[in-house]
Amino acid sequence: MGRSFANLHIKSGDLDKTLQALKELIAKHGKVLGYPDSETPERKAIIYVSQSHEGWISVLHDYFVWGTVKKAGRTLSALLEEPVMTVAYMNEEIFELSFFEQGKIQAERIFCEPWTREEYEQLREERLNDDYVQQVLGMNAEDFGGFISLTSPEQAVERLSEITGMSLWSDAEWLPYEETLRARFVTYEW
């Protein structure tokens, strides 16, 4: 098994609005974060938030893994007016990049080697819309073409980190062990 992580990012500079949406996500849609459907949660929700790059707000949560982060991103996008980008990197074989707005998937791209796609028979993009991805990332056509044609998950994560100006190599599980990551994220408990 290789390294895996999952996180989400909101294309916004409004931290207060994002925090309000995260509170609402926990209160009304806690199930997408692994909380039981009840008015009184058994434990406080802990979310890690970073506004380390102007224009993007990053969110980590211990329930985010490949599969769950998309559900959280889709639901959060219905509470915000900004695009929500989710990333999931699984076992160094797959990098899934998804974009949501108003509760609907707008675009998705899976970066992997051809043999990986064959091995995982169900591995298909939910919605291909490269123009949307290019627009949200603010890339010119030539640079975007180079990015979107990558098949190495690691190279795609590195390139997207450069494009967005923030490291995507982050996961809530890593916070206790990585000082630079802890320095970037603020802990919120609700």
Helices and strands as residue ranges (DSSP letters): E 5-10, H 15-29, G 30-33, E 46-53, E 56-60, H 68-79, E 84-90, E 94-101, E 104-111, H 114-119, H 130-137, H 141-148, H 153-164, G 172-174, H 179-184, E 186-189
